[in-house]
Amino acid sequence: MKQLILYAIFLSIALNQLYPQTTIGLTQNDTGTLNDGYVLFAPIGQTDTYLINTCGEQVKTWPSSYRPGQSCYILPDGNLLRTGNTNNTTFNAGGKGGIIEKIDWNGNVIWSYEISDATQCQHHDIEALPNGNILVIAWDSKTNTEAIAQGRDPSLVPETVWSEKVLEIEPVGTDGGTIVWQWNLWDHIVQEYDNTKPNFGVVNTNPQLIDLNYGGSATNSDWIHLNSIDYNAALDQIVLSSHEFSEIWIIDHSTTTEQASGSSGGNSGKGGDLLYRWGNPLAYNQSGASAQLFRQHDARWIQDGFPYENQIIIFNNGNGRPGGNYTTVDIINPPVDGFNYTSTLPFLPASPSYIYNEGNPNNLYSQNISGSELLSNGNILICDGPQGTFTEVNSSGTTVWTYINPAANSGIMTQGETPSANPVFRANFYPDDYIGFAGHTLTAIGTIENTNSISDDCNVTLSEEENIFAETIAMYPNPANDFIYITNSNAGIRNIRISNSSGQLLHIKSYASTVTEISIPVDHYTNGLYFIEISDDKSTTTFTTVIDH
């Protein structure tokens, strides 16, 4: 009969070399986080797309031949909709893509469609529509001659000027598509530089049009730089985010393509003109008004049933913010009236409904990329893109969950390594009951990062008060059958891991649901010191066990 000497030690192992500092992957998982779902992201420097659970373990990985370009989504049918970077040499700017792929649950590319040549290129973001079609934002190149002919100031014209367009693509076959609707920004411009040219008008009395000369430069072709697109099915409208204008724009999708090229038709009666714009009144020459957005990203409507439903959440990067650069997450309530918006100028609201990180320059600053998403519990999932860091903050602004992308541009990092060059364009949350998961098994397959420890699914530093195992665990040898027997009277056990004194992982088991007792056979263990970790979805307790025959 083996004699087992058991020592319970609560999260304070003396042999720290077995537990290197947690620098990547899951670093925080506190009470109050929304633990009933998964996070999807595509590291900018890698070709794989990952789905992780809130314990920081990958449950699904989709391969691709392309780095992202830039967004990705899980469709209601369970397929991954993903953009890819084709390395278009004409449109050589941040966010470039060029190809859209659908990848099935088994990793097979079942449809691809390329928008990448010398005159156009998909970039940044796409949006799946309820009818199965896909909205795409694409650069649309104009020559300097074309730009000047439309009233662009010749001193503000590089060799080419990139306009923007929105295409609705109906997928056909495995590599085809039909453009069934489109909107061209070039059809909705105004200029007050040259009264002999088309589009001449007073900018500040035509806010439904885009000033052809605002922010123009002789060195920057990427004059608009749209970086996100979202769709509101109830309104049949599209919201766009323009990085260079520091504005969001709403346009009518209910039009025909012909109506979208003009100023009448559709539910709004305004054709393809801007129905609404917000963030930078200076872009339509509203003197005395102050900008509120600064190189923002990821404007999206908040879904029905959530706090702030039908309002718009925006990741306000804060690049160029007066008084210093810092990032906020803003929620605004547009003054929608039927299918139109109240015409008060500058466009209302005067201020956001909610601001995360207001006035705190030291808390968060993401210079570029990035995004935010309101969750069903009122928390916000934030992607600090340049740092590759995802955080969940509650309504009071307290961080309750943190994950650091371990997939760097140079490869997968090892736990304990200082994270660097690990950017992510955006991260999206999907609840457990998302329809796209129906019929699929989501099984944790370990962390993405390389690990040289017995890091647990949710092995994060917790106070004794937060650890539900602290007072309820019982662990003792079972003399009848040479087992270590573990019970937990007040809560369930979800995971168990055993390693030896050299840090080698010897045994791992995860349970589909929590259990209250487990027994571990020790017949094949040799004499020595072993480390046993047990956890639920929130907390971890570590024991040392000496086995002595």
Secondary structure, DSSP 8 states (H G I E B T S, - for coil): --EEEEEEESS--S-GGGS----SEEEEE-TTS--SEEEEEEETT-S-EEEEETTSBEEEEE--SS-EEEEEEE-TTS-EEEEEE---SSS-STTB-EEEEEE-TTS-EEEEEE-BSSSEEEEEEEEE-TTS-EEEEEEEEEEHHHHHHTT--GGG--SEEEEEEEEEEEEETTTEEEEEEEEEGGGSEEBSS-TTSTTB--GGG-TTSEETTTT--SS-S-SS-EEEEEEETTTTEEEEEETTTTEEEEEESSS-HHHHTSSS-STTSSTTS-SEEES-GGGGT-TT-----SS-EEEEE--TTSTTTTSEEEEE--TT-TTS---EEEEE---EETTEE---SS-S-SS-SEEETTT-TTT----SS-EEEE-TTS-EEEEETTTTEEEEE-TTS-EEEEEE--EETTEE-BTTS---S--EEEEEEEETT-GGGTT-------BSSB-SS---TT-----TTT-TTTTTEEEEEETTTTEEEEEESSS-EEEEEEEETT--EEEEEEEEEEESEEEEE-TT--SEEEEEEEE-SS-EEEEEEEEE-
